[in-house]
């Protein structure tokens, strides 16, 4: 397979979901079979090189589910969805967080992670780190050990990486403030 520049497959949408936000749409990458396969392969390869075993992959809704479920399959791990309140049918624990444009929270089934489980957290985008911090806190409250974090995109001009200090965080694509200011891909 010929390697491609995955950043060219990410569509940017200005003023979504509100004015002043430049939205990085990974669905345009995912709809391209070759680009999606390359992205998944690169994420898997990073953690395979480290020889890390994962019992579970925890992922945030909704685009994170797409990546997370594929990575869970690749790592022979269980998949744990982190959902918005009221979406899970069993007993849950919850964690509130701040996003770049408001507050929200995630819930996870209280029996989704067992004490000592090795967990990979997966999301499509790392920005301010609010969703990532909430995911880490949920996993650790149940006794899981976060042994890896994978994101397709990182907005390096925002403080998300600081919320993952001390964790193995791997991102495929990085965007800096100049690219956002100019509205480039």
C-alpha positions in Angstrom: 0.0 0.0 0.0 1.3 3.4 -0.9 1.4 5.9 2.0 -0.7 9.0 1.6 -0.8 12.4 3.4 -3.8 11.8 5.6 -4.1 15.5 6.4 -5.4 16.0 2.9 -8.3 13.7 3.7 -9.6 15.8 6.7 -12.2 18.4 5.8 -12.3 21.7 7.7 -15.6 23.4 8.3 -15.5 27.0 9.6 -18.0 28.2 12.3 -19.2 24.7 13.3 -20.8 23.9 15.7 -20.7 27.6 16.5 -19.1 30.9 15.2 -15.3 31.0 15.7 -14.8 27.2 15.8 -13.0 25.5 12.9 -14.3 21.9 12.9 -12.0 19.1 11.7 -14.2 16.5 10.1 -12.6 13.1 10.1 -15.6 11.4 8.4 -14.1 12.6 5.1 -11.0 10.5 5.9 -13.0 7.6 7.1 -15.1 7.4 3.9 -11.9 6.8 1.9 -11.2 3.1 2.4 -7.4 3.5 1.8 -7.0 6.5 4.1 -9.1 4.9 6.8 -7.0 1.6 6.6 -3.8 3.6 6.7 -4.9 5.6 9.7 -5.9 2.4 11.6 -2.7 0.6 10.6 -0.5 3.5 11.8 -2.3 3.7 15.2 -2.1 -0.1 15.7 1.6 -0.1 14.6 2.5 2.5 17.2 1.2 0.4 20.1 2.3 -2.9 18.6 5.9 -1.6 18.6 5.6 -1.0 22.3 4.4 -4.5 22.9 1.5 -3.3 25.0 -1.5 -5.6 25.7 -4.9 -4.0 26.1 -7.9 -5.7 27.8 -10.2 -2.9 26.8 -10.5 0.0 24.4 -12.6 2.9 25.8 -13.9 5.4 23.3 -15.9 8.6 23.3 -19.0 9.1 21.2 -19.5 9.4 18.4 -16.6 9.5 15.9 -14.3 8.0 18.6 -16.6 4.9 18.5 -15.6 4.2 14.9 -11.9 4.2 15.6 -12.2 2.6 19.0 -14.2 -0.4 17.9 -11.8 -1.1 15.0 -8.8 -0.8 17.4 -10.5 -3.1 19.9 -10.9 -5.7 17.2 -7.2 -5.3 16.1 -6.0 -5.6 19.7 -8.3 -8.5 20.6 -9.8 -6.3 23.3 -13.2 -5.5 24.6 -14.8 -2.2 23.6 -16.2 0.2 26.2 -18.4 3.1 24.9 -18.3 6.4 26.8 -21.7 8.0 26.1 -23.7 11.1 26.8 -26.0 11.0 29.8 -29.0 8.7 29.6 -27.8 6.6 26.6 -26.6 3.5 28.4 -29.1 0.9 29.7 -27.3 -0.3 32.8 -25.9 1.2 36.0 -23.4 3.9 35.2 -20.8 6.2 36.6 -20.4 9.7 35.1 -17.8 12.4 34.7 -18.5 16.0 33.8 -16.0 17.9 31.6 -15.5 21.2 29.8 -15.1 21.5 26.1 -13.9 24.4 24.1 -17.5 25.5 23.6 -19.4 24.3 26.7 -19.9 21.7 29.5 -20.9 18.1 29.0 -20.5 14.7 30.7 -19.9 11.1 29.8 -21.3 7.9 31.4 -19.8 4.4 31.4 -21.3 1.2 32.7 -20.0 0.6 36.2 -18.9 -2.9 35.3 -17.2 -2.0 32.0 -13.7 -1.9 33.4 -12.3 -4.4 35.9 -9.6 -3.6 38.4 -6.2 -3.9 36.7 -7.6 -3.9 33.2 -5.1 -2.4 30.7 -7.0 0.2 28.7 -6.4 2.1 25.5 -8.4 5.4 25.2 -9.3 6.4 21.7 -10.9 9.5 20.2 -10.9 11.3 16.9 -9.6 14.7 18.1 -7.6 16.1 21.0 -8.3 19.8 21.5 -8.7 21.2 25.0 -8.4 17.8 26.6 -11.7 17.9 28.5 -13.2 14.7 27.0 -9.8 13.0 27.4 -9.5 13.9 31.0 -13.0 12.7 31.7 -12.2 9.4 30.0 -9.1 8.9 32.0 -10.9 9.7 35.2 -13.7 7.2 34.4 -11.3 4.4 33.6 -9.2 5.0 36.7 -12.2 5.3 39.0 -13.0 1.7 38.1 -9.4 0.5 38.7 -8.3 0.4 35.1 -4.8 1.4 34.0 -4.6 3.7 31.0 -1.7 2.2 29.1 -2.2 4.2 25.9 -4.2 7.1 24.3 -4.7 7.3 20.6 -6.2 10.3 18.7 -6.4 10.8 14.9 -6.0 14.6 15.2 -4.3 16.9 17.8 -4.8 20.6 17.8 -1.3 21.5 19.3 -2.2 25.1 20.0 -4.7 24.0 22.6 -3.8 22.5 26.0 -5.1 19.0 25.4 -1.7 17.3 25.6 -1.2 18.7 29.1 -4.2 16.7 30.4 -2.5 13.5 29.2 0.8 14.2 30.9 2.3 11.0 32.2 0.4 8.9 29.6 1.5 7.4 26.3 -0.4 9.7 23.9 -0.1 9.1 20.2 -1.7 11.3 17.6 -1.4 10.9 13.8 -2.1 14.4 12.6 -1.1 17.6 14.3 -2.5 21.1 13.4 -1.0 24.3 14.7 -2.6 27.8 15.2 -1.4 29.2 11.9 -3.3 26.5 10.0 -6.5 27.3 12.0 -6.1 31.0 11.6 -5.8 30.7 7.9 -8.5 28.0 7.6 -6.1 25.6 5.9 -6.2 21.8 6.0 
